[in-house]
């Protein structure tokens, strides 16, 4: 598994042995980063179910200012930290060992917002749906931000979650990417003006 763009392009990432981690496939990752902005300069990124940190580190390589990687597995978190250190991004990232739901609630209470949120939970467990609900409830997406959920093509994902609206969806074999942004609300009329 390699970084495909930015300052660390071509560098390899460590992957834990065994089947507990399912990294985003190279073809899906390449498609994802062809759809997302090419320049991540100054962006704040959240990667849930981060595994090796593959997507968050790709964003850092492309100029993201800060990344938070969250995974329930201490082993995966250790791999993410090792990858960040090897590629020189340790100062620009944090790694949390926590269930995604707990991390999202904590971030919501802190009033944190992110420009790009990526989630790639285990397939067919309903975790994409529940995570998107918590992202919307916590107000975690910046006004111009993007949420991307990678999930099984069989998994039902709604078109809206609170203020989040799905604006694109792509299928790659058994994998689907669902893209969300904040709904655009019309400005209310000024109360002091007469029609």
Secondary structure, DSSP 8 states (H G I E B T S, - for coil): -B--SSTTTT-B----SSSS-----HHHHHHHHHHS-S--TT-EEEEES-TTTHHHHHHHHTT-SEEEEEES-HHHHHHHHHHHHHHT-GGGEEEEES-HHHHHHHHHHHT--EEEEEE---TTSSHHHHHHHHHHHHT-EEEEEEEEEEEETTS---SEETTEEEEEEEEETTEEEEEEEE--------TT---
